[in-house]
Each structure stands twice: as C-alpha cells, then as structure tokens.
Amino acid sequence: MKRFNTIKKYHNFLRYRRNFTTYSVNKVFSFEIFLHWLKSKLSRNQFLLLSGILVGLTAGMAGVLLKSLVSYIHYFITGKFHFTDQIFFYIVFPFLGIVLTTIIVILFFKGQDRKGIPAILYEIAQNSSHVSPVKMYSQIIQSAVTIGLGGSAGLESPIAVTGAAIGSNFAKTYNLDYRNRTLLLAAGATAGIAAAFNAPIAGVMFAFEILLTGVVFTDFIPLVVAAVCGSLLSKMILNEDVLFHFNARNEFNYGNLPFYLILGVGCGLYSRYYVVVSIRVERFFKKLNFSKLNKAVLGGSILSLLCLLLPPLFGEGYQTLKDITNGHTAQVLDNSFFGYINSSDWILILFLGLICLLKVFATAVTIHAGGNGGNFAPSLFAGGILGCFFASLFTLIGINNVPETNMILVGMAGVMSGVMYAPLTAVFLIAESSEGYDLFIPLLIVSVTSHLIGKWFSPISPDLNEMAVTGKIFTKEYDKNLLSLLQTADLVETDFQTIFVDGTFQELLELVKKGKRNYIGVVNENGILEGTISLDDLRPYMFLNHEASVLTVREVMKAPIVVIDARNDIFSIIRLFDQSGTWNLPVTDKDGKFIGFISKSAILTKYRQLLKDYS
C-alpha cells in the first residue's frame, strides 16, 4: 500500500509538472502571437520603439539578476570569513572562481567560452548579428561565479553580451532584417550597461562608439528607450545609490588644469601598458599546451597569490576606491602585507603604484585563464588608483590644494577611455555615475588626451586589431566592411565547362557549341588546372580548316596570368584582379584542382546587394 501511494504521488508530480510546463509554453507562445499581431498593425518605427522597451526591460532584468547573484555570493563568503582568515580567504576563493567557471564551461557549454565585446563585434560583422541564444544566460552564470568568488574583472562586459544576445534573439523571433536586428542587439547591450551603472547616456555612447562602429544608422530612439528602461528597472529593484558617490569632491577650478593635463598623459601611457600586458598574457595562455582545466588551475593560483599580496585586486575593487576617497586609506593598507610596515606617504605611493602595475595582470589572468569578465570595471578601478597616485605624489612634493577626489574620478574616465577607445562613453559614465556633471571639462581633457595617446600608438584598439586587420569585425572604413562580408565560396561560379589538356581542337569546338560561357577551364587527368581558353583565344583558329584539324587543346590554351586560391579572402582577390587586369580569374582548391571562375561582375553584383541590405 505504501509503495502504491508513493507511485501515485510520483504520477501526480509528473502530471503537475507537465501541466505547468504546458501552461508556461502556452503563455510564452500566446505572447509571441500577440507581438506578431502587433507587428502587423504597427509601423516599422512604432514596432521598433516597442521592441526597444521590451529588450531594454529584459536586458535590465538580466543586469539586475547578475549584480544580485554576485552580491549574494560576496555576502556569503565575506560573512563567513574575516581578516584573521585572510590567507585562506584570498588563496581559496579567487582560485575556485576561475576553476569552477572553467568546469561549468566544459560540462554545460561544450567548452565554448568565447566572451567579451570582441565576440559581439564578430557576430555583427560575420554572422549578420545573430547571437547564440545560449549567451542569454551563459554569461550570467559564468561571470557570477568568477567575479562573485573574487575574480579581478568586471560585470559590465558580460551584462552587455547578455543584453546583445537578448536583443538579437528578440529580433530573430520576429523576423526582423539585419539593420533592425543589429539595432536591437545594440539596444540590449545599451540597456545592460545602463543597468550596470545607472547611466543611460553612457550606455547609448557605448553603443555608438564600440558596437556600431562601421554600421550606418539613422534610428537611435530604440537605443535611448532601451537605455532608460534598463537603468530605471535597475534603480527601482536594487534601489542603489550613485555608484561613485564621493563626498569629498571639489568644485572645478581652472587653476587645476595642469594637474589634469599631466594626469591625462599619465592615463594615456598607463592605458597603453594595460592593453599590451593584457594581450601578452592572453597569448601566453593560448600558447600553453595545457588543457582548459590545467590553465584554470595555473591562472587561479596566480590570481590567488596576487590577491593575497594586494587584497584590493580581489573582485571589482570599487569598495577600495570608496574607502580611499572617504579617508580610510590606513584601513586599506592594514588589510595587506603593507600593514606590517610603518606607514608613511612613500609607502602609500608604493602601495598605489603596485596596485596599478599588477591590476592588469590580475584581470588578464582572470579572463584568459578561464574566468569570465570584462575590462570595464578594472580600467575604472586602475584609473581611480592612478588618479590617487598622482594626487598623493603632487602633495608629497609640496603642492597644496590638490583635488584628490576629482583626480580619482577623472583618472577613472582617462584609463577607461585609453583602454576601451571610447572617450565619450567614459566621460558620460563618470559624470552620470558620480553626479559629476560639473567635472565635464577635466573629464574631457583627461579622456581625450588619453584617447589620443592610445591612438598614436595604435589607430585601432590592440584588443581588436588582429580581428580588424583580417576583416572579421567592422571598422570605420564602410566600404571595406561590406567587402569583408563577401565569402570566396559564394563568389565562385562552378557552372563552367572543362576540357582535358590533350583533347583535340574538334572536341573543343563541340564544347563551345554546347556552352554558354566565354571561358573554359583546361585540366589534366587529375583535375589539376593547366590553363584557360576564352572565345577570343579561339577566333584566330576557327576558320583554319586543315590546320585546325591537327591542333590540340594544349596549343590553343593560355597559362593563367593569376590563379585564385579558394582560401584567399576578398581583399587579396581584388588585388589579384588589379594586378592581372582581367575580368575573369580561375579558382583552384588547396591541391591545385580547378573548381571554377570568379568574375568582377559577380563581385560587383554581390557588393551592390550588400550595399542595399546593410546601408
């Protein structure tokens, strides 16, 4: 009887779960039907406005969820351990963050760990703005584990990627074209950034400066609406104060301009150091002949050691900045091994300098060893510490009335501008998240100076340079962006005739009678390209009755001036056309076998179609 009741309860549970699942699916399906009906009734602009609201709210909720998860994890681990457990705390948790994230990626996401803003730029340029649905939740899970347990990275990039995936898949559900799909992708990322910082204008600037580079757009209202919805939702649910609320901030004084100019140069040079070190750490982990898990173990060990030596490297680091600006510098020092050294002004400067130098190592190791996060928060943190470093140095050499808090704020914008190549995003982000609109002039001075120094070293962000050079992402060269979308395989015309190199002239004439093309490929018995024949090549022989009867294909054909390898990209193909001065070129595979021709006409036709679809 007992066994019968157990079976009955189990069947009731299955029935309940099936009914609940059916109900949930029906609700979602009904909602989609309603939106499809609305789409048929609304104009394009009206539906995009509605889409911006829905995507903004969803991406904003994703941002709230991620921030809440990280907050709960932080609360749990910091509530269980105190400074007396410092060695255990800083050795175990950062290590666990990277290793657990890697295990999650391997077990649940099939080892696919492409992350960060470059991945989204790639989807825009090479995948028609289609982002995998998995990214709507994978980034939240991975970054929550990494950063919640102390990974030295930021939440903003995962939030932006999650929002972009939400926008892209929303557009896909309602069969929107490339332009609108890209717009909603950017709207989702915008809402995510706005929710992360409560800074809607900064979110919009982020979309224009980073995501929509090389994409022509006239519609921007959905971006603004999504940013407002994301920021408002985050504000309502989390009820957070201004992120960088520093009570000691000074009013802007024109007499302090030299400080800001020097800081701007310092931020530019430090930003270059930041990106170079980050790239070298990434290459180091890529070259390691280790499994993903072994790389995570190595990276986790390095990060734990760094956090043990300098606890401000643990997590995002915003609290350290708040403590320093609120006059709790001694407490920050005491919580590190510097607490065992007699405190002095020079010790403080050394402490700040080491944080600046090692923060980039901690962040790069976190991201490239297997964790998940971005460079938003680390660049802001490093910039704030750099601003404090310069302010402390100026004070130490005898300069009075140095605006320390102001220099921390503008330093944050300066380093972010130099690292992300996004000066306007940095300016508005700090202005909005610190209520520092009165600091617009120093923010602009430092951010633009830092940005110009970065551009002097490298016109394109080093983080994106390799992908930009190979045409995998868009740049500001709009024509080049469209050409990069042309794939060699799509341009090859394979309906051409071929003839064996030892064939007779009569066989060639019979082939011409049946064909519709002006070019014929000449191959040997293995299919290897030997030459080409055009109708112009045949004209001198067509009316030579006796002489033509003894001719062979080998005598009529011409060796191709240039041969296209099927692996060539569109830019090298165009260069080959320019060099040869011909209208058609043969194409071979990696083994030299003839597979067809590419014509200038095919390239121009494809380009015109792309121009119509993308502009």
Secondary structure as GFF3:
##gff-version 3
##sequence-region A 1 615
A	DSSP	alpha_helix	2	41	.	.	.	ID=ss1
A	DSSP	alpha_helix	44	80	.	.	.	ID=ss2
A	DSSP	three_ten_helix	83	85	.	.	.	ID=ss3
A	DSSP	alpha_helix	86	108	.	.	.	ID=ss4
A	DSSP	alpha_helix	117	126	.	.	.	ID=ss5
A	DSSP	alpha_helix	135	148	.	.	.	ID=ss6
A	DSSP	alpha_helix	156	173	.	.	.	ID=ss7
A	DSSP	alpha_helix	178	197	.	.	.	ID=ss8
A	DSSP	alpha_helix	200	206	.	.	.	ID=ss9
A	DSSP	pi_helix	207	211	.	.	.	ID=ss10
A	DSSP	alpha_helix	221	238	.	.	.	ID=ss11
A	DSSP	three_ten_helix	254	256	.	.	.	ID=ss12
A	DSSP	alpha_helix	257	287	.	.	.	ID=ss13
A	DSSP	alpha_helix	292	309	.	.	.	ID=ss14
A	DSSP	three_ten_helix	311	313	.	.	.	ID=ss15
A	DSSP	alpha_helix	318	325	.	.	.	ID=ss16
A	DSSP	alpha_helix	329	334	.	.	.	ID=ss17
A	DSSP	three_ten_helix	337	340	.	.	.	ID=ss18
A	DSSP	alpha_helix	345	368	.	.	.	ID=ss19
A	DSSP	alpha_helix	376	396	.	.	.	ID=ss20
A	DSSP	alpha_helix	404	420	.	.	.	ID=ss21
A	DSSP	alpha_helix	423	434	.	.	.	ID=ss22
A	DSSP	three_ten_helix	437	439	.	.	.	ID=ss23
A	DSSP	alpha_helix	440	457	.	.	.	ID=ss24
A	DSSP	alpha_helix	462	469	.	.	.	ID=ss25
A	DSSP	alpha_helix	478	484	.	.	.	ID=ss26
A	DSSP	alpha_helix	488	491	.	.	.	ID=ss27
A	DSSP	beta_strand	497	500	.	.	.	ID=ss28
A	DSSP	alpha_helix	505	514	.	.	.	ID=ss29
A	DSSP	beta_strand	519	523	.	.	.	ID=ss30
A	DSSP	beta_strand	529	534	.	.	.	ID=ss31
A	DSSP	alpha_helix	535	538	.	.	.	ID=ss32
A	DSSP	three_ten_helix	539	541	.	.	.	ID=ss33
A	DSSP	alpha_helix	545	549	.	.	.	ID=ss34
A	DSSP	alpha_helix	553	556	.	.	.	ID=ss35
A	DSSP	beta_strand	564	565	.	.	.	ID=ss36
A	DSSP	alpha_helix	570	580	.	.	.	ID=ss37
A	DSSP	beta_strand	584	588	.	.	.	ID=ss38
A	DSSP	beta_strand	594	599	.	.	.	ID=ss39
A	DSSP	alpha_helix	600	614	.	.	.	ID=ss40
###
